[in-house]
Amino acid sequence: MRQIITHFTDDDLYKFTMCCAVIENFPRTRVKYEFNDRDRRVYPPGFARELMAQVAMLESVVVTDAEIEFMRRKCPYIPTWFYSYLKGFRYDRRRVSAAQDTEGHLSVMFEGCWSDTILLEVKVLAIISELYYMMTGEDRSLDYDDFYTRTRSKASRLLDAGCRFSDFGTRRRASFRAQDTAVRALKDAASAHRGDGAFAGTSNVYLAMKYDLTPTGTMAHEFVCAIAGMYGPLMANYLAMRTWSNTYRGALGTYLYDTYGWRIFSLNFSEDFANMFKGLRVDSGDNFRELDLIVEKYRSLNIDPRTKQVIFSNGLNVDKAIEIKRYADGKCLPSFGIGTHFTNDFPEVRPMNIVIKLTSVKITESWPFYCPTCKLSEDEGKYSGSQETVRMFMRLLQLPLPEKLDGKG
């Protein structure tokens, strides 16, 4: 089986920015992650074995001088010492385990020092997605010429509507070639466009380098989840915002707020944080309701929400983004992160609905036990963690308990 990941920076920017923050603030913290296929898909026989072979191939993938030079130029907020760390970083198959049950369902786990395991998530998800289509033979039906044309048309519609958008599609792409084709189409459409819309870049650092774009992204839920596991969910957002702002000094100032829902975040989002962070990212819930809550919060702090960026990234397609743009105009500075709709939109295949989430954490290796954690976004379908942990966190946060929790989200 050919090697799927061949470039070190074929990864989302937020994994590198979080890794840097983890080393600086939590250098001894250990974590566990678990894979979940929300569709309970049955994988081909031998899939786990081939996945582990791909993970072993990652050990040969090292950062190049060209990749470091690009990141130095495009990501000035990342401190110089971090590139020395990346030069010495090596993937280790021993941090990963994968298996299939008798029905073919897949399980994957990571365990290790947080700074080592954090760079596995996006790459392994991208491998799982592409490997599935390879092993089922669905990859042979992918029409990349038609895909380029349709993606460029999507971009043109967004640009004509005045939308500012980025590609967020590494994790669940149909293939590396699919994301490469999509980014090329998006850039070509933007180059030919004259108007208010803009293609802001891609979360994939390697493709940003290839096409001379800006790598986009800041942080993910796992940063807040890990802090909640160590210190509790009530003040997790406060500690995450303080840690992030101390690390990046005002850069990377878009905060992902929905790890434990709007209510507890709003209680932690004081005027100093609201002024410090450039904006917020909406990744779950009803986009319109979430925006109304954000606008109301800024106004309650005597901050003009029209000066704040709000990034929408909750399962978007072109129609949804344009609809949100119309609603958000005059309320904030809207922009859009679009993933699967850009990188896995082929008539012949069903996109993967897969995640890898941090599930437990301990502050240092000397602790004799892990503390469980979870994610409680504004959509119950996006909950992650064990039912027991989800219920415990909901009680701590004084959230109404659902009648039924169907496994991990």
Secondary structure, 3 states (H helix, E strand, C coil): CCCCCCCCCCCEHHHHHHHHHHHHHCCCCEEEEEEEECCCCCCCCCHHHHHHHHHHHHHHCCCCHHHHHHHHHHCCCCCHHHHHHHHHCCCCHHHEEEEECCCCCEEEEEEEEHHHHCCCHHHHHHHHHHHHHHHHCHHHHCCHHHHHHHHHHHHHHHHHCCCEEEECCCCCCCCHHHHHHHHHHHHHHHHCCCCCCEEEEECEHHHHHHCCCCECCCCCHHHHHHHHHHHCCCCHHHHHHHHHHHHHCCCCCEEECHHHCHHHHHHHCCHHHHHHCCEEEECCCCHHHHHHHHHHHHHHCCCCHHHCEEEECCCCCHHHHHHHHHHHECCEEEEEEECHHHHCCCCCCCCCCEEEEEEEEECCCCCCCCEECCECCCCHHHCECCHHHHHHHHHHCCCCCCCCCCCCC
